Amino acid sequence: MATRPLVDVWQARAACRGPQAAAFFPPASSERKEEKLAREKRAKSICAACSVRRQCLEYAIRIREPHGIWGGLNEAERKQVLDRRAG
């Protein structure tokens, strides 16, 4: 039996898996600012209760993920974390 890569282990336990996953990324069509803020708030509330939030955030920062909510932070917030770590 093959072992799964470590990254799959935390991803399999992520609270964002399933139908609510759409809240974590912008839609293919444009969204109004109010819609974006509401979508991000919903995603962040799911992250807040997630047991692998820290692993998710570290993964997104490590690979410099340019899109979506990861570990409870959006793109701009993750960039601020990167900037603080670099500075």
C-alpha positions as a Markdown table, in Angstrom:
| # | Residue | x | y | z |
|---|---|---|---|---|
| 1 | Met | 0.0 | 0.0 | 0.0 |
| 2 | Ala | 1.5 | 3.3 | -1.0 |
| 3 | Thr | 1.7 | 6.2 | 1.5 |
| 4 | Arg | 0.1 | 9.5 | 0.7 |
| 5 | Pro | 2.2 | 12.6 | 0.5 |
| 6 | Leu | 2.1 | 14.6 | 3.8 |
| 7 | Val | 0.3 | 17.5 | 2.1 |
| 8 | Asp | -2.7 | 15.3 | 1.3 |
| 9 | Val | -3.1 | 14.3 | 4.9 |
| 10 | Trp | -4.0 | 17.8 | 6.1 |
| 11 | Gln | -5.9 | 18.6 | 3.0 |
| 12 | Ala | -8.1 | 15.6 | 3.6 |
| 13 | Arg | -9.0 | 17.0 | 7.0 |
| 14 | Ala | -9.7 | 20.5 | 5.8 |
| 15 | Ala | -13.1 | 22.0 | 6.7 |
| 16 | Cys | -13.3 | 23.7 | 3.3 |
| 17 | Arg | -13.7 | 20.4 | 1.5 |
| 18 | Gly | -17.1 | 19.8 | -0.2 |
| 19 | Pro | -19.8 | 22.1 | -1.5 |
| 20 | Gln | -18.7 | 25.1 | 0.6 |
| 21 | Ala | -15.3 | 25.1 | -1.3 |
| 22 | Ala | -16.7 | 27.7 | -3.7 |
| 23 | Ala | -16.7 | 30.3 | -1.0 |
| 24 | Phe | -12.9 | 30.2 | -0.9 |
| 25 | Phe | -12.2 | 31.4 | -4.5 |
| 26 | Pro | -13.7 | 34.2 | -6.6 |
| 27 | Pro | -16.3 | 33.1 | -9.2 |
| 28 | Ala | -15.4 | 32.9 | -12.9 |
| 29 | Ser | -17.6 | 35.9 | -13.5 |
| 30 | Ser | -17.0 | 39.2 | -11.8 |
| 31 | Glu | -18.4 | 39.9 | -8.3 |
| 32 | Arg | -19.3 | 43.2 | -6.6 |
| 33 | Lys | -17.3 | 44.3 | -3.6 |
| 34 | Glu | -20.1 | 43.5 | -1.2 |
| 35 | Glu | -20.4 | 40.0 | -2.7 |
| 36 | Lys | -16.6 | 39.5 | -2.3 |
| 37 | Leu | -16.6 | 40.6 | 1.3 |
| 38 | Ala | -19.5 | 38.4 | 2.1 |
| 39 | Arg | -17.9 | 35.4 | 0.4 |
| 40 | Glu | -14.6 | 35.9 | 2.1 |
| 41 | Lys | -16.4 | 36.4 | 5.5 |
| 42 | Arg | -18.1 | 33.0 | 5.0 |
| 43 | Ala | -14.9 | 31.3 | 4.0 |
| 44 | Lys | -13.0 | 32.8 | 6.9 |
| 45 | Ser | -15.7 | 31.6 | 9.3 |
| 46 | Ile | -15.2 | 28.0 | 8.0 |
| 47 | Cys | -11.4 | 28.4 | 8.5 |
| 48 | Ala | -11.9 | 29.6 | 12.0 |
| 49 | Ala | -13.2 | 26.2 | 13.1 |
| 50 | Cys | -10.7 | 24.2 | 10.9 |
| 51 | Ser | -8.3 | 21.8 | 12.7 |
| 52 | Val | -5.7 | 22.2 | 9.9 |
| 53 | Arg | -5.9 | 26.0 | 9.5 |
| 54 | Arg | -2.2 | 26.6 | 10.4 |
| 55 | Gln | -0.9 | 23.9 | 8.0 |
| 56 | Cys | -3.1 | 25.3 | 5.2 |
| 57 | Leu | -1.8 | 28.9 | 5.8 |
| 58 | Glu | 1.8 | 27.8 | 5.9 |
| 59 | Tyr | 1.3 | 25.8 | 2.7 |
| 60 | Ala | -0.3 | 28.8 | 0.9 |
| 61 | Ile | 2.5 | 31.0 | 2.0 |
| 62 | Arg | 5.2 | 28.5 | 1.1 |
| 63 | Ile | 3.9 | 28.1 | -2.5 |
| 64 | Arg | 2.9 | 31.8 | -2.7 |
| 65 | Glu | -0.6 | 30.9 | -3.6 |
| 66 | Pro | -2.0 | 33.9 | -5.5 |
| 67 | His | -5.7 | 33.2 | -5.2 |
| 68 | Gly | -8.4 | 32.5 | -2.6 |
| 69 | Ile | -8.7 | 32.2 | 1.1 |
| 70 | Trp | -6.1 | 29.8 | 2.7 |
| 71 | Gly | -5.7 | 29.4 | 6.4 |
| 72 | Gly | -8.2 | 32.2 | 7.0 |
| 73 | Leu | -6.3 | 34.8 | 5.1 |
| 74 | Asn | -7.0 | 36.3 | 1.6 |
| 75 | Glu | -4.3 | 37.1 | -0.9 |
| 76 | Ala | -3.5 | 40.6 | 0.5 |
| 77 | Glu | -3.3 | 39.3 | 4.0 |
| 78 | Arg | -1.0 | 36.5 | 3.1 |
| 79 | Lys | 1.3 | 39.0 | 1.3 |
| 80 | Gln | 1.4 | 41.1 | 4.5 |
| 81 | Val | 2.6 | 37.9 | 6.4 |
| 82 | Leu | 5.3 | 37.3 | 3.8 |
| 83 | Asp | 6.4 | 41.0 | 3.9 |
| 84 | Arg | 6.6 | 40.8 | 7.8 |
| 85 | Arg | 8.6 | 37.6 | 7.6 |
| 86 | Ala | 11.0 | 39.1 | 5.0 |
| 87 | Gly | 11.4 | 42.4 | 6.8 |
